[in-house]
Structures are given as structure tokens and as C-alpha cells.
């Protein structure tokens, strides 16, 4: 083994050892993270390949129309969010039969109610956007909400018990099957209907798989005490997802009204390019860290250590990747989607910065949910929603589509700062220690970007391959400096 290989192995070993504390908990988290990581990576690989293929089979208008469908469903879906999965994970009685049965009826009833509401509202939504095709599309695609509500509640118990293999098979298996169905439909239908049918089919597969892998038979009798506990948790969650939706989807609603469907579709696919890896990382972190936090919810120092270590890793890995996106955004879009999507390079660049802050913010949110205090997340999402509402329209009018991501960046930074204040009160987190690695990472990243801008200014080129090389070189350079600092920090803690 070479010296470099031994050094890398040492780095990975120390990183793995330090991210979480406690033998059993650490082993569960990393063993489960392996399953979730493999399953999630496979699912996102299929989604990414699907996107590359569909952008060549379907017109940009199709993605713009479906962006409106997804957003409209998310409005009502998140407005009625009750946090069944989180309640099962957090509650000590979450695996009991009565609790699981009550949770299923609550989730299923919610799914049916939301679908009926959207079924009736579809004509008004279509009239608002001047597109009658939205009516049947919504009524088919949004069957996915019913399938989500009908999913076996025992699958959430698998998460609570950190049996991540089962969860990965359900979630990632459904995602892979959904991608294959969409692609097959696109070759046959070659219209937006391929996306609508595939969206519903994906969640149908997940629903069926949940009963095969985590068997469950609902009983008509609902335990009143379990229902009360579920509703008590839901009370703290109520409205949070809707406010978060305003932050995450307001750009689609406003841009969909201001700009043509084709332009919205190009914007949506550019942002989706960064959301693919972000959703993968966030999913793995949520499904491993939240059960871990729930098991140690009374041990604040231990929660703080995990927050500090995982946040540092996210920042140290995220900023070099952001450099790569900044220098190669247009080339990436041209390579993956085709030349007509390259015009959305600025939205993609800003979306990368939004993703980094959002990931760090989500870690604090997981701690709030795992300790049974989801209401502490409310101030954060309220701030983000208010800022998004205030900024999105003028930003979109003045800056064009990139204004949607600029408004999102301002909102998520403000929300993140507010959550730092709340977590400090809850767990007495040392903010100085938490932000210890921030100045160095930002300094290195800015220095590398300045160096690359200067070099590229001297060697002017519009070739996508050369631009990608610039971004890749900057990413490796920044990662080397920042990774060295992380390794030194881990060494001093041993």
C-alpha cells in the first residue's frame, strides 16, 4: 500500500470513528448508512440517467407543466403534514401494534382527504395558469398521495429500529422502478403524460413493497391513547411543512406565472441537477441521524458533538463541490441535458450554495424532531417563508429566473441563523466550537476561486471540457486543503 493510500485510509478511519460516539450506536448508524447510501446512490443514478434521457425525448414545456403539478400537490400535502413517520421514530411506544395501527389510519385518512381536495381544485389551478391540460394530469399524477398515505406503517418502525436495509429496499426500489416506468412511457407516449403516470407508479410500487417487506394489516379499532399522542406530536408539526413549502416552491409558482412553460422547465431541470445529490445526502443523513438522535435525546453533549462533526464534514466537502459547479455549471447542463439548457447556469450555481446551507440547517432540524420538539423549527420556517414571499417576485422580475434562487439563498441563510440560536438554547451548543472550521474553509474556497478566475481570464475559452477541468482542478485543490485541516482536527481530538 502506498503512503498516500495509507494516509487516505487513516483519514477515512478517523472520520468514521469521530462522526458519532458510542460503539453500538455508531455501528448501527454506519451499517445502516451503507445500505441507505448504496440504495440511495442507485436510485439517484437512475433518476439522473432518466433526466438526461427525458430532456432529449420531451420538450422543456413538459417539465414546466409537471413542475406546476408537483408544486400544487406539495402545497396541500405539506399544509396537512402530520409527521407520522417522525412520531413513530421519536415516540418510545412507536413500535407497539396499537400505535402503528393508529398511525396508519391517520396517514391514510390524510392521503384520501388531500387527494379529494386536489381533485376538486384542479380546474381552478388550470384556469389560473391558463392550461386546461393540468386538470387530467393532476388527477392522475396525484394518486401518488393516496399511495403514500397507504404505505405500511411498519416500514417506519424499521427506521426507528435502525433496520435500514428494509427501508432502503422500499424507498430506493420504488424510485428505481419509477424511473424505469417513466422512461418506458416516454418512448411510447412522448409527452408530459409519461411524467405524470411515472410519478404515480413510483409511489404505488413503494406502497406495495412496504407490505411485502414490512407486513402490516390495519385493524378497524383505533387506540385512543395512541391517537392522542400522535395528534399531540402532529400539533407541533402542523403548519411547518406548509411554511417550508413556501420557501421551496414559491419560485416555481411565481416563475410559472411570469415566464413561459419552456423557460420554467429549463430552470426547474437546472435546479433539479443539484437537488439530485442534495436529496440523496439529506435522505441518508435524516434516516440515520434522526434515529440516532432519538436514542440519545437526553444526552445534549453527545448531540452537540455529532452536530459539530457532521456539519464540519458537510461544509468541507460542500464548498469544493460548489467551486466545481460555479466553474462548470453551463458545461454540465450542456453535457447532461443539451445546449438549450446551458442558459440556466446561474440558477444552478446559486442553487448549489442554497443546498449547502440547507443541508447544514437540516441537521439542527433533525435534532429538534428527534427530541420531540418539532415546534422549535417553526420560527425558522416562518422566517424563510416570510422572506421568500417578500423577495421572490421582485427578485424574479429584476434578475430573471435566477432571482428565484437568490431569494431562496437569502431565506435559507436567515432561517439557519435562527436555528443556531434555538439549538444553543436547547442543548447549550458552543457556537464558537461549532463554527471553528468555517473561516478557514471560506478563505480557502475564495482563494481557489480567485486563482481560477484569474487563470481563466488569461486563457479565455468557451469549450465545455476545459471549463469542467477548471472546476475539477479547483474542487480537488480546495478539498485537499480543507481535508487536511479536518484530518488535523480529528488527530488533535484523539
Beta strands, then each sheet from edge to edge (+ up, - down):
end
